[in-house]
Amino acid sequence: MALETRSTRLAVLIDADNASAKIASRLFEEIAKIGEASVRRIYGDFSGQRLKPWADILAQHAIIPYQQFAYTAGKNASDIALVIDAMDLLHSGRFDGFCLVSSDSDFTRLASRIREQGVDVYGFGERKTPESFRQACRRFIYTENLLLPETPVVGTEAAKSVRPLQSPSAAIPLIQKALSQIEGEEGWVGLGLLGQRLSSIATDFDPPTYGYRKLSDLVRKTGAFEVVQPETGGLRVRPIVQEVKAPGKKQPRKQGVVGRKSSS
């Protein structure tokens, strides 16, 4: 009998002072794509009303609260408690990754230290999160994207279902950079490989940021790239090459990957 493959074991640590309770459901849905949230802890002062939205949903998501009374103004005991617990969990050797939910740059060193140990860190925070923390994570997901509607718009742009944080055209330089770093036959690069390289270049890259659920739809919308579906294999992408015709000469037909333009 084949042994069952163990899921990636994750420790989810939430800074309640810097994360909205509105993201809870989508947060754990996103984390489930990465692995199993074996530990779910949240840190804050739950004695007042400010964190009541979190207190109301803790049981629903099996989150264990760690109460930190704010005895002194301006001192964040919650951050210290989170960091201490994170180091204890790290040295237990039981986890494959950590999910740090906060927009606070104070966790930059924590994320870096965990990764120095060879353990992945996935950050979740608002767009205002300082770049230092975002770059310290293997991947960073904007929580604004977690609040976007699920139902796609019906029509020719059915995949577009959200109000983008940035214009699709803003993604062109990043996609061009990723493509330039990959060797492809006649410039064609597999969509999956492109996605991997984009995540390596920019830890916070996410198609919903530009208004699209899927990378393929974002690439098409920019208008700067060709997307084809070969007879075998997945979608392929390359920059659109502007051909200049010489006067009085008939240009040869441009050769590409044998396949058909994808309409999916």
FENMOZI-V487848 format. One record per backbone hydrogen bond with DSSP energy under -1.0 kcal/mol. NH is the residue of the N-H (numbers start at 1). CO is the residue of the C=O. E is the energy in kcal/mol with one decimal. If there is no record, write none. Layout:
NH_CO_E, NH_CO_E
This chain:
10_36_-3.1, 11_97_-1.8, 12_39_-3.4, 13_99_-2.7, 14_41_-2.6, 15_101_-2.7, 16_14_-1.1, 16_43_-1.8, 18_15_-1.8, 23_20_-1.4, 24_21_-1.4, 27_23_-3.0, 28_24_-2.0, 29_25_-1.4, 30_26_-2.4, 31_27_-2.3, 32_28_-1.7, 34_31_-1.4, 35_31_-2.3, 36_8_-3.4, 38_10_-1.1, 38_36_-1.9, 39_10_-1.7, 41_12_-2.8, 42_64_-2.2, 43_14_-2.5, 44_66_-1.6, 52_49_-1.7, 55_51_-2.2, 56_52_-2.3, 57_54_-1.4, 61_57_-1.3, 62_59_-1.1, 63_58_-2.5, 64_40_-3.2, 66_42_-2.9, 68_44_-2.0, 71_69_-1.7, 75_72_-1.6, 80_76_-1.2, 81_77_-2.4, 82_78_-2.4, 83_79_-2.3, 84_80_-2.4, 85_81_-2.3, 86_82_-2.5, 87_83_-2.1, 88_84_-2.0, 89_85_-2.7, 90_86_-2.4, 91_87_-2.3, 93_90_-1.3, 96_9_-2.5, 97_9_-1.4, 98_120_-2.2, 99_11_-2.8, 100_122_-1.9, 101_13_-2.6, 102_124_-1.8, 107_104_-1.5, 108_105_-2.1, 111_107_-2.5, 112_108_-2.3, 113_109_-2.6, 114_110_-2.4, 115_111_-2.0, 116_112_-1.9, 118_115_-2.0, 119_114_-1.5, 120_96_-1.3, 122_98_-3.0, 123_139_-2.6, 124_100_-2.2, 125_141_-1.7, 129_126_-2.2, 134_130_-1.7, 135_131_-2.9, 138_121_-2.5, 139_121_-1.2, 140_203_-3.1, 141_123_-2.9, 143_125_-2.1, 153_160_-1.0, 160_157_-1.5, 165_209_-1.6, 166_209_-2.1, 170_167_-1.9, 171_168_-1.8, 172_169_-1.2, 175_171_-2.4, 176_172_-2.8, 177_173_-2.2, 178_174_-2.1, 179_175_-2.5, 180_176_-2.1, 182_179_-1.5, 187_184_-1.6, 188_185_-2.0, 189_237_-2.4, 191_235_-2.6, 194_190_-2.2, 195_191_-2.4, 196_192_-1.9, 197_193_-2.2, 198_194_-2.4, 199_195_-1.9, 200_196_-1.5, 201_197_-2.3, 202_198_-2.8, 205_202_-2.0, 209_206_-2.0, 210_207_-2.0, 211_208_-1.4, 212_207_-1.6, 218_214_-1.7, 219_215_-2.7, 220_216_-2.1, 221_217_-2.2, 222_218_-1.5, 223_220_-1.3, 226_238_-3.2, 228_236_-2.1, 229_260_-3.6, 236_228_-2.4, 237_189_-3.0, 238_226_-1.6, 240_224_-2.1, 249_246_-1.9, 260_229_-1.9
